[in-house]
Amino acid sequence: MPVELKSEAELDQMRRAGRVNGEVRALLMEAVKPGVTGLELDELATREIEKRGATPTFKGYAPGGRPPYPGAICFSVNEELVHGLPTDRVLEEGDIVSIDVGATLDGWVSDAAFTAPVGEVSQEALDLIRTTREALWCGIETARAGNRLGDVSFAIGNHAGPYGIIAEYGGHGVGRTMHEEPHILNMGRAGTGMKLRAGMVFALEPMLSIGHPATQELDDRWTVVMRDGSLSAHWEETVAITKDGPEALTRI
């Protein structure tokens, strides 16, 4: 079952963790440009997260026997879908880059991601980025008390249009730890799944590709790439369901 916040005080704690994430992602978005490396962006994220009294959630994370994750961000370029390692790879004009950030503040976790163009990029790439972000907000707007989890999944997938929807990866509960129940598909049937209640918190994260949606994990046991080498995009926000509607806690 997902975390259910028990009080306004707990919601405020999640808001503070989300605010750290949003502020750091805004700085990262400004820093994305030709010539910058993944390590430089990771150093920026680490410094800014810690400056705000939080800790990078991803560092040392090692689920399922994987090697401990080395960075504060996931740095995924072009055909890399998610979980790319921050390295000395230099971003080049025309690339797109997905950056995922986790920040833990006073025991509460925020998790969010964006995809950004690097300099001037193709219209095809811009359309992919825009549609993926719009799909995220379709899901967020549907995450309301009384609706069902399948309504959220359907809203995301229904906006994907011609793009491939990545079936193996999706959203999740978040709160005291980064990955909590339930797993949230980015496609589904409306009217199915658990009923949503005020106090629940989810990380919603559509992932779309221009080509075939099949993926594979590289030998580093982290980086997930599109098998056909096509461009992919990833957007994510941590979202609380409140009595007044959904609240994107990590919104930039």
N, C-alpha and C positions, 0 to 999 in steps of 0.2 A: 504493500500500500504506500502511496505517496506521503510525504511529510504533510501534516496539517497544522498550520500555525494556530496556536491556542489563544493568542491575545494580540492586541494592537501593538504591545511592546515587542513581541516577536516579529511582527510584520515590520516594525521600524528597524529592527536589527537587520532583517533581510534587505530593507531599503538602503541601509548604510553600506552593506556589502555590495549591493548592486550599483550604488553610486560610484564606488571605487572602480568597479569594472567599466562602467560607462565613461568615466573620466580618462581612464588609461587607454581605452579603445579609441577615444577621440584623438588623443595624442599620437597613437600608432597610425591612424588614418592620415593624419597630417604628415607623418614621417615617411609614408610609402612614396617612393620616387625612384627613378632609375639611378642605379649606383649604390643603393643601400643594400646591406646584407641581412640575412636572417638573424645572425648573431648580434648585429647592432640593434635590431628591433627588439630582440629578446632582452638585451641589456637595458634598453629603455623601459620595457615593461616591468622588469624586475625592480629597477630603481624607483619607478613611479608607484608601483603597488606597495613596496615597503615604505616609501615616504608617507603613504597614507595610513600606516599602521597595520596593514594587512600582509598576508603572505601569499606567494604564488601557489595556487592549488595544484598545478600540474607537476611541479618539481618533485621528483622521487616517486611519483605515482607508478605502481607496478601491478596492475591487475592480471590475473590468469597466468602468472609466471613470466610476464614480459619483463625485459630489462627496465630498470627505473627510468622514467621519462626525464630527460636532462634539462628541459627548459621551462620558462614561464609561459611561453606561447607555443601553439602549434602553427607552423609556417608551411603552407601548402601552395605550390605554384602551378598554375595552368592545369595540367591533367592530374595533379595531385589533389585528391578530394579532401581528405582530412588527415590529421595526426602527423603531418610532415614535421620533421625535426628542424629546429633552427640551426642553420649551418652558415658557412662563409659564402654560400651561393649569393651571387649579386643579382638583384632584380634588374631586368632590362626593359627598355621601352617596348610597349606592346604586351607585356606579361599581364596576367591578373593574379592576385595573391589573396588567399583566404587565411585569416589570422584568428585563432581561437584563444580566448583568455579566460583563466580561472583565477578568482581572488577570494581568499578566505579571511573574514574579519570577525573576531570574537567568536569563532566556532561556526559561523554561518557562511555558506558557499554561494558565490555567484558565478555563472558560466554563460559566456556569450561569444559570438563570432561575427565577422563581416568578411565580405569579399570586395576588394578594391582594384581599380585599374591602375596600372603603372604607366604614367605618362599618357600618351595618345594610344588608344587601343581600338580594335575593330568595332563596328556597330554590332556585329554578332556577339561579341563579348559583353558589350554594354547591355544588350537586350537580355542576355542570360543573367547578368548580375541583378538587373532591375526586376525581372520576373521572379527570381528566387527570393528577393527581399519582399516583394508584394505577396508572395505565397506565405511567407512567415506572418505577415500582418493579417492575412485572411485567417490563419490559424489563431492568432492572438485574439482577434475580435470575436471568435467563436468560443473561446475559452471562458465560458460564463456558467455560473452556478445554475444547475438544472439541465444543462446540456450534457451530452455524453462524449466520452473520449473519441469515439468514432466520428462524431461531428467535426472535431478539430482536425483529425487526420483527413477526412473528406475535403474539408475547406482548403487545406494545404494542397493536396493532390489535384483538386479540381482547378486550381489556378496554374498548374504546371504547363498547360498548353502543349506545345510540340516537344517539350524537353523530357529527357529521361529522368524518372524518379528513382532514386537510389533506395532499393528495398531493404538492404542489409543494415542500414544505419538510420537512426532517427533520434527523436527527443527522449526525454527521461525526467523522472522526478529529481528534484534537487533541494537541498536544505542543509542538513547537518553533514552530509557527504556529497560528493560530486555526482555519482550515478546511483540513483535510487529508483525504486519501482514507481510507476510502470514504464515499460518501453513504449514509446509513442511513434507509431508508423507515420510516414509522410503521405500515405494514401489509405483509404479505408471506406467503410460503409457508414453513412449517417444513421443515427439512431441505435448504434451498437456500443458496447463497452461500458465501463463504469460511469456512473453518474457523477458529475462534477459538483464539488461543494466549495463554498467560501472557505479560505484557509489553505487550500491546496496550492502547491508551487511546482511548476514544471519548467524545464528548459525545452523550448520548442526550437527545432532546427532543421528546416528543409534543406535538402541537398539535391541539386539538379545538374544534368549534364547535357551537352549539345548532342552527343552521340549515344551509343548503346549504354545502358545503365550498369553493365557488369563491371565489377571491381576486382582488384587483387591487392593483397598485402605484400609489401616488399620484405626483403630478407632482414631489414632492421627490426622487424616485428612491430612496427608502428605505422609507417607511411602507407596510406591507402591510395591507390591510383586507379584511374579509369583504364580498363583493360585495352580499349581501342585507342587510347591516347588523346581522347577528346577533352575539350575544356569543361571544367566543372566549377560550380559556385556553391557557397555555404553561408547561410545567415542564421543567427541564433540569438534569442533573448531569454533571460530568466523572467518568468511571468507568474505573478500571484493572482489567484482568483479571489476577489473581494466581493462584499455584498453590493458594491457599487459598480462592479464590472471588472474586466481584466486590467492589471497594472503591470506594464513592462518595467521591471525594477532596474534593468541594466540599460535602458534606452539612452542613446547618445544625444 
